């Protein structure tokens, strides 16, 4: 499957941001912590959600899908999610905590996902072990057993989002109190804590570097709507600026995209914030900027590729340093094929602005790289064909339709 983009069209209008991919996936996993009925609203219809839903069904849970509403009900029967599905998505490893906490045993294969670098699970396992689980490795599978998880003090060597989420879920049903120190600060962590608390959990401090979880005996069902997707919002912000457009992005929490807003304004774009919307107006001149990716609230690694596409037409040289993942420049050769001038030096990319990009055939190597190539295609002369668009659909809901409604000349092939 490919997406065709004809460039040199200015985006104009309004776009509605979907619920967060990176929030809804752990929330879907956390729904396994209760035998009660969980109703999730405004769930984004993306490929990663489809995979997680298939995994939940394989575990024996009843799932009813009605548009953007998902109802989850029933007990976990199978404690070993199938490898064929697990290998498709990294978030599958988030199933480990709720299965372990409710069934006392879980067997999970090493997870898949985008090949953007080394993403070890050692901090997840460190957390489970601290909570009293016995861990063994058998044929590529990790087996964890615990008659009863017990609260503990856990220090994370790195503020890993996935590890924070997995430990938080497991600790919510453990006996006693758990403290996660050097916890991840991302808004998606806060959203997961709010969801677990809506089920009767007792989590405090989410969004700070110390999270306190007082374990409860049982969680109940609930209804919940996740936060807006800050990376989708950032992607449309970049697309508006890159096409010299004028776009109002609705259903966004401006605080969540502060780092993107700051760099866009530094580049010369005009950004106006409302209560739950942002207006971005691109300018003819793009100023070069320096970017270093960092854990939240720093500049998000998930926006690095999109910004690099934008900076390809800056008047001067920009520098992008990737400090989170060591293999997240796979989009660079594709941008170079379109005429960009980018030089890689270790974890740093030097982008020398050029006069124009030219449409050609390129390949989406991962989710955010795919979004970057769509933005580059909108900036370029001629037609750009982005193949491997499955990666894009993993994390963006109706992205082609949303861009088309803003005036982009874009279609699926």
C-alpha beads as a LAMMPS data file, in Angstrom:
LAMMPS data file: protein, C-alpha beads

413 atoms
412 bonds

1 atom types
1 bond types

-500.0 500.0 xlo xhi
-500.0 500.0 ylo yhi
-500.0 500.0 zlo zhi

Masses

1 110.0

Atoms # bond

1 1 1 0.000 0.000 0.000
2 1 1 1.274 3.446 -0.974
3 1 1 0.257 7.069 -0.504
4 1 1 0.629 9.558 -3.375
5 1 1 1.262 13.231 -2.596
6 1 1 1.424 16.107 -5.080
7 1 1 3.419 18.926 -3.525
8 1 1 3.372 22.714 -3.405
9 1 1 -0.121 22.985 -1.944
10 1 1 -0.726 25.154 1.116
11 1 1 -2.768 23.543 3.879
12 1 1 -5.676 25.606 5.156
13 1 1 -8.627 24.922 7.454
14 1 1 -9.269 23.011 10.666
15 1 1 -8.389 19.485 11.743
16 1 1 -9.561 17.390 14.703
17 1 1 -6.888 15.445 16.578
18 1 1 -7.673 11.849 17.578
19 1 1 -7.089 10.278 20.979
20 1 1 -3.510 9.390 21.786
21 1 1 -1.996 6.215 20.327
22 1 1 0.633 6.108 23.062
23 1 1 -2.021 6.504 25.765
24 1 1 -4.731 4.163 24.497
25 1 1 -2.442 1.142 24.029
26 1 1 -1.430 0.879 27.744
27 1 1 -5.016 1.710 28.733
28 1 1 -6.289 -1.201 26.635
29 1 1 -3.758 -3.421 28.393
30 1 1 -4.750 -2.043 31.815
31 1 1 -8.388 -2.940 31.145
32 1 1 -7.292 -6.519 31.922
33 1 1 -6.719 -5.515 35.554
34 1 1 -10.466 -5.766 36.210
35 1 1 -13.132 -8.362 35.539
36 1 1 -15.662 -5.545 35.304
37 1 1 -16.865 -3.932 32.086
38 1 1 -14.593 -1.238 30.648
39 1 1 -15.961 1.138 28.014
40 1 1 -13.371 3.192 26.148
41 1 1 -14.614 6.111 24.028
42 1 1 -13.045 7.970 21.103
43 1 1 -10.568 5.136 20.524
44 1 1 -8.468 5.894 17.415
45 1 1 -9.066 3.429 14.583
46 1 1 -5.402 2.668 13.891
47 1 1 -3.530 -0.527 13.107
48 1 1 -1.818 -0.747 16.518
49 1 1 -5.205 -0.697 18.266
50 1 1 -6.421 -3.474 15.968
51 1 1 -3.408 -5.609 16.918
52 1 1 -3.881 -5.037 20.668
53 1 1 -7.584 -5.870 20.342
54 1 1 -6.687 -9.123 18.573
55 1 1 -4.274 -9.923 21.405
56 1 1 -6.970 -9.277 24.013
57 1 1 -9.320 -11.613 22.153
58 1 1 -6.609 -14.286 22.042
59 1 1 -6.364 -14.001 25.835
60 1 1 -10.045 -14.925 26.052
61 1 1 -11.442 -11.481 26.817
62 1 1 -14.723 -10.374 25.244
63 1 1 -14.360 -7.287 23.077
64 1 1 -17.145 -5.374 21.349
65 1 1 -16.115 -2.747 18.819
66 1 1 -18.659 -0.123 17.783
67 1 1 -16.903 2.551 15.753
68 1 1 -14.670 4.485 18.128
69 1 1 -16.187 2.829 21.220
70 1 1 -14.623 -0.368 22.567
71 1 1 -16.192 -2.443 25.341
72 1 1 -13.981 -4.967 27.162
73 1 1 -15.445 -7.576 29.466
74 1 1 -14.497 -11.003 30.822
75 1 1 -11.678 -12.998 32.349
76 1 1 -8.204 -13.796 31.038
77 1 1 -8.079 -17.446 29.946
78 1 1 -4.800 -17.645 28.051
79 1 1 -1.644 -16.375 29.796
80 1 1 0.555 -16.739 26.683
81 1 1 -0.217 -14.160 23.949
82 1 1 0.606 -15.581 20.477
83 1 1 3.972 -14.629 19.024
84 1 1 2.455 -13.895 15.592
85 1 1 0.710 -10.857 17.085
86 1 1 3.275 -9.928 19.738
87 1 1 6.014 -9.488 17.131
88 1 1 3.944 -6.828 15.335
89 1 1 3.849 -4.280 18.136
90 1 1 6.084 -3.284 21.012
91 1 1 3.128 -2.338 23.219
92 1 1 2.285 -6.049 23.425
93 1 1 4.781 -6.265 26.293
94 1 1 2.435 -4.076 28.347
95 1 1 0.146 -7.107 28.614
96 1 1 2.683 -8.725 30.910
97 1 1 1.800 -6.675 34.014
98 1 1 -2.002 -7.149 34.034
99 1 1 -1.761 -10.877 33.262
100 1 1 0.849 -11.397 35.974
101 1 1 -1.093 -9.312 38.500
102 1 1 -4.404 -11.101 37.919
103 1 1 -3.318 -14.653 37.045
104 1 1 -0.028 -15.002 38.925
105 1 1 1.826 -16.154 35.811
106 1 1 2.510 -14.846 32.320
107 1 1 4.554 -15.918 29.311
108 1 1 5.346 -13.281 26.694
109 1 1 7.655 -13.284 23.670
110 1 1 10.082 -10.433 23.191
111 1 1 8.090 -7.590 21.592
112 1 1 8.225 -6.130 18.081
113 1 1 7.466 -2.615 16.849
114 1 1 9.408 0.011 14.888
115 1 1 13.099 -0.764 14.340
116 1 1 14.291 2.608 15.615
117 1 1 17.027 1.358 17.912
118 1 1 17.782 -0.687 20.970
119 1 1 14.765 -0.618 23.280
120 1 1 15.664 -2.976 26.137
121 1 1 13.079 -4.406 28.493
122 1 1 15.490 -4.827 31.401
123 1 1 13.828 -2.037 33.402
124 1 1 10.431 -3.732 33.023
125 1 1 11.891 -6.971 34.341
126 1 1 13.729 -5.162 37.142
127 1 1 10.387 -3.786 38.271
128 1 1 8.603 -7.140 38.190
129 1 1 11.434 -8.754 40.111
130 1 1 11.328 -6.009 42.755
131 1 1 7.609 -6.698 43.162
132 1 1 8.354 -10.351 43.910
133 1 1 8.089 -12.075 40.541
134 1 1 10.350 -14.983 39.575
135 1 1 11.656 -14.580 36.031
136 1 1 12.924 -17.216 33.619
137 1 1 13.749 -17.238 29.895
138 1 1 12.580 -20.133 27.737
139 1 1 12.886 -20.292 23.962
140 1 1 12.669 -16.534 23.387
141 1 1 9.806 -16.174 25.863
142 1 1 9.938 -14.447 29.231
143 1 1 8.061 -16.267 31.992
144 1 1 7.116 -14.429 35.169
145 1 1 5.474 -16.058 38.190
146 1 1 4.287 -14.611 41.491
147 1 1 1.710 -15.982 43.915
148 1 1 1.296 -12.453 45.212
149 1 1 3.036 -9.277 44.129
150 1 1 4.271 -7.065 46.955
151 1 1 4.951 -3.332 46.958
152 1 1 8.530 -2.077 46.926
153 1 1 10.754 0.924 46.206
154 1 1 11.880 0.806 42.560
155 1 1 14.428 3.160 41.032
156 1 1 14.549 3.338 37.232
157 1 1 18.018 3.921 35.773
158 1 1 16.297 5.717 32.878
159 1 1 12.795 7.270 32.934
160 1 1 11.382 4.607 30.604
161 1 1 7.759 5.178 29.639
162 1 1 6.996 1.483 29.069
163 1 1 8.671 0.355 32.283
164 1 1 6.857 3.027 34.299
165 1 1 3.535 1.892 32.801
166 1 1 4.167 -1.830 33.349
167 1 1 5.296 -1.356 36.956
168 1 1 2.391 0.976 37.681
169 1 1 -0.115 -1.597 36.405
170 1 1 1.446 -4.479 38.313
171 1 1 1.728 -2.457 41.534
172 1 1 -1.911 -1.370 41.393
173 1 1 -2.976 -4.890 42.519
174 1 1 0.081 -5.673 44.674
175 1 1 -0.114 -5.821 48.435
176 1 1 1.385 -2.770 50.133
177 1 1 2.754 0.416 48.626
178 1 1 5.106 0.846 45.687
179 1 1 7.255 3.878 44.893
180 1 1 8.638 4.356 41.380
181 1 1 11.556 6.788 41.467
182 1 1 12.908 8.493 38.339
183 1 1 9.586 7.670 36.721
184 1 1 8.724 8.890 33.218
185 1 1 6.898 12.239 33.156
186 1 1 4.957 11.855 29.895
187 1 1 1.266 12.886 29.733
188 1 1 0.458 9.305 28.731
189 1 1 1.692 8.163 32.168
190 1 1 -0.748 10.580 33.808
191 1 1 -3.542 9.322 31.555
192 1 1 -2.883 5.690 32.496
193 1 1 -2.855 6.587 36.200
194 1 1 -6.142 8.465 35.804
195 1 1 -7.665 5.422 34.087
196 1 1 -6.522 3.010 36.810
197 1 1 -7.785 5.424 39.474
198 1 1 -11.135 5.573 37.659
199 1 1 -11.288 1.789 38.207
200 1 1 -10.647 2.265 41.929
201 1 1 -6.852 2.352 41.974
202 1 1 -4.783 4.509 44.300
203 1 1 -1.992 6.146 42.306
204 1 1 -0.505 9.499 43.236
205 1 1 2.298 11.556 41.719
206 1 1 1.917 10.554 38.069
207 1 1 3.549 13.276 35.998
208 1 1 6.298 13.728 38.603
209 1 1 9.478 11.689 39.006
210 1 1 8.148 9.823 42.053
211 1 1 4.921 7.857 41.690
212 1 1 3.244 6.281 44.714
213 1 1 0.956 3.290 44.142
214 1 1 -1.058 1.874 47.003
215 1 1 -2.177 -1.585 45.965
216 1 1 -5.846 -2.523 46.137
217 1 1 -7.458 -5.958 46.232
218 1 1 -9.745 -5.427 43.278
219 1 1 -10.459 -2.941 40.510
220 1 1 -13.876 -2.254 38.974
221 1 1 -15.114 -1.413 35.491
222 1 1 -15.359 2.153 34.223
223 1 1 -15.926 4.424 31.222
224 1 1 -13.003 6.483 29.994
225 1 1 -11.837 8.778 27.196
226 1 1 -8.114 9.150 26.580
227 1 1 -6.160 12.373 26.042
228 1 1 -5.558 13.839 22.557
229 1 1 -2.545 12.605 20.606
230 1 1 0.228 15.175 21.066
231 1 1 2.375 13.603 18.332
232 1 1 -0.450 13.739 15.789
233 1 1 -1.028 17.353 16.812
234 1 1 2.671 18.097 16.366
235 1 1 2.673 16.415 12.967
236 1 1 -0.153 18.644 11.708
237 1 1 1.563 21.684 13.231
238 1 1 4.701 20.862 11.220
239 1 1 2.699 20.197 8.048
240 1 1 0.982 23.578 8.357
241 1 1 4.313 25.392 8.779
242 1 1 6.076 23.343 6.083
243 1 1 3.454 24.158 3.435
244 1 1 3.328 27.838 4.442
245 1 1 -0.264 27.101 5.369
246 1 1 -2.767 28.326 7.951
247 1 1 -4.270 25.525 10.030
248 1 1 -6.272 25.390 13.260
249 1 1 -5.612 22.169 15.165
250 1 1 -8.541 21.270 17.438
251 1 1 -8.679 18.850 20.386
252 1 1 -5.122 19.448 21.518
253 1 1 -3.651 20.235 24.938
254 1 1 -1.174 23.075 24.194
255 1 1 0.907 22.256 27.279
256 1 1 1.669 18.813 25.817
257 1 1 3.289 20.264 22.671
258 1 1 5.220 23.160 24.238
259 1 1 8.591 21.924 22.958
260 1 1 7.286 21.652 19.378
261 1 1 5.631 25.067 19.618
262 1 1 8.858 26.666 20.862
263 1 1 10.938 25.270 17.988
264 1 1 8.322 26.190 15.390
265 1 1 8.277 29.776 16.611
266 1 1 12.082 29.793 16.624
267 1 1 11.963 28.703 12.984
268 1 1 9.801 31.709 12.126
269 1 1 6.331 30.154 12.065
270 1 1 3.472 31.926 13.849
271 1 1 1.774 29.871 16.577
272 1 1 -1.301 30.955 18.547
273 1 1 -2.567 28.877 21.474
274 1 1 -6.191 28.595 22.579
275 1 1 -7.767 26.596 25.378
276 1 1 -7.886 23.355 23.401
277 1 1 -6.663 24.424 19.993
278 1 1 -3.568 25.769 18.251
279 1 1 -3.319 27.844 15.080
280 1 1 -0.156 27.547 12.988
281 1 1 0.719 29.877 10.124
282 1 1 3.790 29.075 8.078
283 1 1 6.077 31.757 6.650
284 1 1 8.017 31.932 3.395
285 1 1 11.336 31.936 5.232
286 1 1 12.267 29.019 7.506
287 1 1 14.981 29.827 10.039
288 1 1 17.479 27.070 10.931
289 1 1 17.227 25.708 14.490
290 1 1 19.039 23.361 16.866
291 1 1 17.079 20.409 18.257
292 1 1 18.029 17.781 20.809
293 1 1 15.524 15.062 21.601
294 1 1 14.921 14.368 25.290
295 1 1 12.364 12.613 27.480
296 1 1 9.264 14.713 28.214
297 1 1 9.001 17.666 28.731
298 1 1 11.954 17.942 26.332
299 1 1 11.645 17.803 22.555
300 1 1 9.974 14.472 21.646
301 1 1 11.915 11.899 19.671
302 1 1 8.625 11.110 17.897
303 1 1 8.719 14.582 16.266
304 1 1 12.357 14.539 15.162
305 1 1 11.790 13.110 11.663
306 1 1 8.926 15.499 10.830
307 1 1 10.996 18.495 11.916
308 1 1 13.944 17.313 9.828
309 1 1 11.755 17.265 6.713
310 1 1 10.618 20.811 7.496
311 1 1 14.174 22.061 8.069
312 1 1 15.291 20.679 4.697
313 1 1 14.119 23.975 3.166
314 1 1 15.457 26.258 5.910
315 1 1 17.725 29.165 4.979
316 1 1 20.892 27.916 6.638
317 1 1 22.088 24.825 8.483
318 1 1 20.186 23.139 11.303
319 1 1 21.409 20.523 13.755
320 1 1 19.311 17.659 15.135
321 1 1 20.747 15.477 17.898
322 1 1 18.926 12.231 18.725
323 1 1 19.636 11.312 22.340
324 1 1 16.802 8.832 22.957
325 1 1 17.181 6.161 20.238
326 1 1 20.430 5.413 18.439
327 1 1 18.900 4.255 15.140
328 1 1 16.322 6.908 14.408
329 1 1 17.766 8.464 11.272
330 1 1 16.487 5.833 8.834
331 1 1 14.327 8.489 7.145
332 1 1 17.437 10.482 6.164
333 1 1 18.335 8.467 3.009
334 1 1 14.730 8.846 1.846
335 1 1 14.788 12.625 2.358
336 1 1 18.125 12.775 0.541
337 1 1 16.491 10.968 -2.401
338 1 1 14.112 13.928 -2.569
339 1 1 17.000 16.400 -2.719
340 1 1 17.601 17.185 0.951
341 1 1 21.181 17.847 2.077
342 1 1 21.684 15.959 5.336
343 1 1 24.924 14.675 6.843
344 1 1 24.943 12.164 9.713
345 1 1 27.655 12.287 12.361
346 1 1 26.905 9.626 14.979
347 1 1 23.727 10.688 16.739
348 1 1 23.731 14.135 15.134
349 1 1 22.308 15.190 11.783
350 1 1 23.373 18.405 10.057
351 1 1 20.661 19.655 7.694
352 1 1 21.815 22.219 5.139
353 1 1 18.765 23.947 3.710
354 1 1 18.209 23.580 -0.039
355 1 1 16.128 25.585 -2.518
356 1 1 13.634 22.814 -3.222
357 1 1 12.721 19.147 -2.778
358 1 1 11.587 16.975 -5.667
359 1 1 8.952 14.281 -5.586
360 1 1 10.074 10.683 -6.082
361 1 1 9.436 7.171 -4.760
362 1 1 10.376 6.757 -1.103
363 1 1 9.737 4.179 1.626
364 1 1 8.381 4.663 5.137
365 1 1 10.839 2.790 7.363
366 1 1 8.832 3.404 10.539
367 1 1 5.775 5.273 11.809
368 1 1 7.207 8.776 12.285
369 1 1 9.512 8.488 9.271
370 1 1 6.398 7.879 7.208
371 1 1 4.774 11.051 8.548
372 1 1 7.960 12.985 7.762
373 1 1 7.906 11.767 4.157
374 1 1 4.295 12.877 3.743
375 1 1 5.291 16.352 4.941
376 1 1 8.297 16.349 2.601
377 1 1 6.002 15.303 -0.233
378 1 1 3.723 18.267 0.431
379 1 1 6.751 20.591 0.293
380 1 1 8.261 19.057 -2.854
381 1 1 7.795 19.762 -6.548
382 1 1 5.937 17.019 -8.373
383 1 1 4.558 13.750 -7.020
384 1 1 5.926 11.728 -4.130
385 1 1 4.997 8.075 -3.685
386 1 1 5.383 6.853 -0.094
387 1 1 5.356 3.060 0.023
388 1 1 5.061 0.890 3.152
389 1 1 2.245 3.157 4.326
390 1 1 1.207 0.453 6.800
391 1 1 3.688 2.050 9.189
392 1 1 1.833 5.370 8.965
393 1 1 -1.550 3.742 9.585
394 1 1 -0.172 2.141 12.742
395 1 1 -0.321 5.480 14.520
396 1 1 -2.398 8.007 12.562
397 1 1 -6.171 7.758 12.219
398 1 1 -7.521 8.729 8.769
399 1 1 -4.407 10.775 8.038
400 1 1 -4.971 10.865 4.282
401 1 1 -8.568 12.107 4.681
402 1 1 -7.513 14.681 7.274
403 1 1 -4.796 16.106 5.032
404 1 1 -7.125 16.065 2.020
405 1 1 -9.743 18.091 3.927
406 1 1 -7.031 20.693 4.564
407 1 1 -6.425 20.979 0.830
408 1 1 -3.560 18.542 0.309
409 1 1 -3.438 16.708 -3.018
410 1 1 -3.093 13.274 -1.464
411 1 1 -4.592 9.831 -2.061
412 1 1 -3.994 6.163 -1.476
413 1 1 -2.822 4.051 -4.374

Bonds

1 1 1 2
2 1 2 3
3 1 3 4
4 1 4 5
5 1 5 6
6 1 6 7
7 1 7 8
8 1 8 9
9 1 9 10
10 1 10 11
11 1 11 12
12 1 12 13
13 1 13 14
14 1 14 15
15 1 15 16
16 1 16 17
17 1 17 18
18 1 18 19
19 1 19 20
20 1 20 21
21 1 21 22
22 1 22 23
23 1 23 24
24 1 24 25
25 1 25 26
26 1 26 27
27 1 27 28
28 1 28 29
29 1 29 30
30 1 30 31
31 1 31 32
32 1 32 33
33 1 33 34
34 1 34 35
35 1 35 36
36 1 36 37
37 1 37 38
38 1 38 39
39 1 39 40
40 1 40 41
41 1 41 42
42 1 42 43
43 1 43 44
44 1 44 45
45 1 45 46
46 1 46 47
47 1 47 48
48 1 48 49
49 1 49 50
50 1 50 51
51 1 51 52
52 1 52 53
53 1 53 54
54 1 54 55
55 1 55 56
56 1 56 57
57 1 57 58
58 1 58 59
59 1 59 60
60 1 60 61
61 1 61 62
62 1 62 63
63 1 63 64
64 1 64 65
65 1 65 66
66 1 66 67
67 1 67 68
68 1 68 69
69 1 69 70
70 1 70 71
71 1 71 72
72 1 72 73
73 1 73 74
74 1 74 75
75 1 75 76
76 1 76 77
77 1 77 78
78 1 78 79
79 1 79 80
80 1 80 81
81 1 81 82
82 1 82 83
83 1 83 84
84 1 84 85
85 1 85 86
86 1 86 87
87 1 87 88
88 1 88 89
89 1 89 90
90 1 90 91
91 1 91 92
92 1 92 93
93 1 93 94
94 1 94 95
95 1 95 96
96 1 96 97
97 1 97 98
98 1 98 99
99 1 99 100
100 1 100 101
101 1 101 102
102 1 102 103
103 1 103 104
104 1 104 105
105 1 105 106
106 1 106 107
107 1 107 108
108 1 108 109
109 1 109 110
110 1 110 111
111 1 111 112
112 1 112 113
113 1 113 114
114 1 114 115
115 1 115 116
116 1 116 117
117 1 117 118
118 1 118 119
119 1 119 120
120 1 120 121
121 1 121 122
122 1 122 123
123 1 123 124
124 1 124 125
125 1 125 126
126 1 126 127
127 1 127 128
128 1 128 129
129 1 129 130
130 1 130 131
131 1 131 132
132 1 132 133
133 1 133 134
134 1 134 135
135 1 135 136
136 1 136 137
137 1 137 138
138 1 138 139
139 1 139 140
140 1 140 141
141 1 141 142
142 1 142 143
143 1 143 144
144 1 144 145
145 1 145 146
146 1 146 147
147 1 147 148
148 1 148 149
149 1 149 150
150 1 150 151
151 1 151 152
152 1 152 153
153 1 153 154
154 1 154 155
155 1 155 156
156 1 156 157
157 1 157 158
158 1 158 159
159 1 159 160
160 1 160 161
161 1 161 162
162 1 162 163
163 1 163 164
164 1 164 165
165 1 165 166
166 1 166 167
167 1 167 168
168 1 168 169
169 1 169 170
170 1 170 171
171 1 171 172
172 1 172 173
173 1 173 174
174 1 174 175
175 1 175 176
176 1 176 177
177 1 177 178
178 1 178 179
179 1 179 180
180 1 180 181
181 1 181 182
182 1 182 183
183 1 183 184
184 1 184 185
185 1 185 186
186 1 186 187
187 1 187 188
188 1 188 189
189 1 189 190
190 1 190 191
191 1 191 192
192 1 192 193
193 1 193 194
194 1 194 195
195 1 195 196
196 1 196 197
197 1 197 198
198 1 198 199
199 1 199 200
200 1 200 201
201 1 201 202
202 1 202 203
203 1 203 204
204 1 204 205
205 1 205 206
206 1 206 207
207 1 207 208
208 1 208 209
209 1 209 210
210 1 210 211
211 1 211 212
212 1 212 213
213 1 213 214
214 1 214 215
215 1 215 216
216 1 216 217
217 1 217 218
218 1 218 219
219 1 219 220
220 1 220 221
221 1 221 222
222 1 222 223
223 1 223 224
224 1 224 225
225 1 225 226
226 1 226 227
227 1 227 228
228 1 228 229
229 1 229 230
230 1 230 231
231 1 231 232
232 1 232 233
233 1 233 234
234 1 234 235
235 1 235 236
236 1 236 237
237 1 237 238
238 1 238 239
239 1 239 240
240 1 240 241
241 1 241 242
242 1 242 243
243 1 243 244
244 1 244 245
245 1 245 246
246 1 246 247
247 1 247 248
248 1 248 249
249 1 249 250
250 1 250 251
251 1 251 252
252 1 252 253
253 1 253 254
254 1 254 255
255 1 255 256
256 1 256 257
257 1 257 258
258 1 258 259
259 1 259 260
260 1 260 261
261 1 261 262
262 1 262 263
263 1 263 264
264 1 264 265
265 1 265 266
266 1 266 267
267 1 267 268
268 1 268 269
269 1 269 270
270 1 270 271
271 1 271 272
272 1 272 273
273 1 273 274
274 1 274 275
275 1 275 276
276 1 276 277
277 1 277 278
278 1 278 279
279 1 279 280
280 1 280 281
281 1 281 282
282 1 282 283
283 1 283 284
284 1 284 285
285 1 285 286
286 1 286 287
287 1 287 288
288 1 288 289
289 1 289 290
290 1 290 291
291 1 291 292
292 1 292 293
293 1 293 294
294 1 294 295
295 1 295 296
296 1 296 297
297 1 297 298
298 1 298 299
299 1 299 300
300 1 300 301
301 1 301 302
302 1 302 303
303 1 303 304
304 1 304 305
305 1 305 306
306 1 306 307
307 1 307 308
308 1 308 309
309 1 309 310
310 1 310 311
311 1 311 312
312 1 312 313
313 1 313 314
314 1 314 315
315 1 315 316
316 1 316 317
317 1 317 318
318 1 318 319
319 1 319 320
320 1 320 321
321 1 321 322
322 1 322 323
323 1 323 324
324 1 324 325
325 1 325 326
326 1 326 327
327 1 327 328
328 1 328 329
329 1 329 330
330 1 330 331
331 1 331 332
332 1 332 333
333 1 333 334
334 1 334 335
335 1 335 336
336 1 336 337
337 1 337 338
338 1 338 339
339 1 339 340
340 1 340 341
341 1 341 342
342 1 342 343
343 1 343 344
344 1 344 345
345 1 345 346
346 1 346 347
347 1 347 348
348 1 348 349
349 1 349 350
350 1 350 351
351 1 351 352
352 1 352 353
353 1 353 354
354 1 354 355
355 1 355 356
356 1 356 357
357 1 357 358
358 1 358 359
359 1 359 360
360 1 360 361
361 1 361 362
362 1 362 363
363 1 363 364
364 1 364 365
365 1 365 366
366 1 366 367
367 1 367 368
368 1 368 369
369 1 369 370
370 1 370 371
371 1 371 372
372 1 372 373
373 1 373 374
374 1 374 375
375 1 375 376
376 1 376 377
377 1 377 378
378 1 378 379
379 1 379 380
380 1 380 381
381 1 381 382
382 1 382 383
383 1 383 384
384 1 384 385
385 1 385 386
386 1 386 387
387 1 387 388
388 1 388 389
389 1 389 390
390 1 390 391
391 1 391 392
392 1 392 393
393 1 393 394
394 1 394 395
395 1 395 396
396 1 396 397
397 1 397 398
398 1 398 399
399 1 399 400
400 1 400 401
401 1 401 402
402 1 402 403
403 1 403 404
404 1 404 405
405 1 405 406
406 1 406 407
407 1 407 408
408 1 408 409
409 1 409 410
410 1 410 411
411 1 411 412
412 1 412 413
